[in-house]
Amino acid sequence: MSASDNKQLMQDIFSELAKGNGQPFVDALANDIQWTWMGTVKWSKTFNGKDAVLNELLNPGTAMLTAPFFTYFAQRFIAEDDYVVVEARGANTLAAQIGGLPAHRLIASRLRTLTTAQSS
């Protein structure tokens, strides 16, 4: 996919996240995704694989983060090659604490790496 295709995919995903619909984001996760949370909070680590992301990070009840996790409002998208950087802010209690500039790497329309820097 081209940089503009990747950017459009992320715009579509974040359009749904703004409505509280995280399913397109989950659907775009590659099975071998590597999601790194930088910082010093309890979820600051690397989650390897879609199962780890879903079970340890995103799923209510078993996750480090609490629902509703997926309410984000994107403000800016920057795309180059396989990478799309999204400036986004969250609307729920937790997400408001973790807005920032996550970098997303997409290969074959699947999220392969995701790095999130915490900001307050």
Beta strands, then each sheet from edge to edge (+ up, - down):
strand 1: 29-38
strand 2: 46-48
strand 3: 72-80
strand 4: 83-90
strand 5: 103-107
strand 6: 110-117
sheet 1: 2+ 1- 6- 5+ 4- 3+
end
